[in-house]
């Protein structure tokens, strides 16, 4: 219990960023909750709650006792990494705060990227995807590879220990996790006015690649018997306890990310089944089932 109620940190930089991001969003929300809403479009308050929850979760990963224990236990550091790189960015992107933030920051609702439709039928989306340049179609793959590279690089022994000894390196690690996580989830889920470039099934393939990459890293850590992070020696730790700590951290990296990835994959699969491209597949199956085969349609012999 003492691990939960003590060792809170007053990280000034993290608190300042949180206050600015949360306050700008709340200011931009004025008038949204009562404005018009398209059928099937999520309520602004629901999206706002997701964004604020993601912000708060990212802040708690830094200023709560998790931040303190991440300097002393590898598994706590890995749990912090999962929250900052995967869970909190997912909630932020689901919150679709982009227009709201621009209004709250007095940018007049203007966005620094081309506007995309937040709603529309599946046919329009498919036509837009087909008409995009090859560079846009490559972007999700580049972002996915970059996320996996950042995930692996920061968990290599030298960068992992360096962040423990330098607050600047530690801040860079956390910022890169958040940025890479937000960019990754923007390629996977709708975040109006931004929409993913790829079809749902291709997005599921991206998810599988990211999950496989993290699983391999986690398995390496779980089954490794060597000391990877000597910087953690010294706090109730000897070599064997650090190795056990590394193995517990590997289980965190392996198992916990699979939960949000699985939820996203199921949601994308359901979305694919509702699109026009899946209707063609369903029609093919219907024609196959209605086709008269060589087998008898009723019991008995021909």
Order of alpha helices (4+ residues) and beta strands (2+ residues): alpha-alpha-alpha-alpha-alpha-alpha-alpha-alpha-alpha-alpha-alpha-alpha-alpha-alpha
